[in-house]
Amino acid sequence: MTDKSMSATNPNQTGTSRWGALLLGAIFILAGLFLLGNSVFATVISAIVIGVLLLIAGASEIFQAFSAPKWSGFFLRLLIGALYGVSGVALIADPLAASVFLTFVFGVALIASGLVRMVQAFQYWKWAGWLLLFSGIVGILAGLIILAKWPISGLWVLGFVVGIDLILHGAWWLGLGLQLSREPHAAEP
């Protein structure tokens, strides 16, 4: 039996083209740079998109509450759907204020996640636990910096984080495309 898992598969065999990877990487990097230059705009757009998704989730939950064959949990489902809907409307109605609140929650989540990673680092020390410890420290510091600059950080943090993420993901795609251009094309098994 042949192993067909992604970890053992050559990217050439998965249909990933060198030019496609290079193009996607360039698009991601350009989009990330655009967002970094317009982080307030990106933050507002992020809040609106999250709001729309919450509205869809709320409507779906309410629909499910009414279409369930049994009435057990009806009011709880209705309440959850209504909370999603109200949250979505709040994000769409005032995305700047919502971004400030989301940034506060994001900062707290980074600190909490960093603390958990630091504890886990010692449990997984022999499997590069030092990297998990470093990651936890960076998470805590990032959360503290965000909260120290809050509420002003609420205007730019989300757009900044999305921009950095796109640049890093784009760099990976560029790296993959360059790697594919150096490797001979493997024959299909």
Buried (B, 14 or more C-beta within 10 A) or exposed (E): EEEEEEEEEBBBBEEBEBEBBBBBBBEBBEBBBBBBEBBBEBBBBBBBEBBEEBBEBBBEBBEBBEEEEEEEEEEEBBEBBBBBBEBBBBBBEBBEBBBBBBBBEBBEEBBEBBBEBBEBBEEBEEEEBEEBBBBBBEBBEBBBBBBEBBEEBBBBBBBBBBBEEBBEBBBBBBEBBEEBEEEEEEEEE
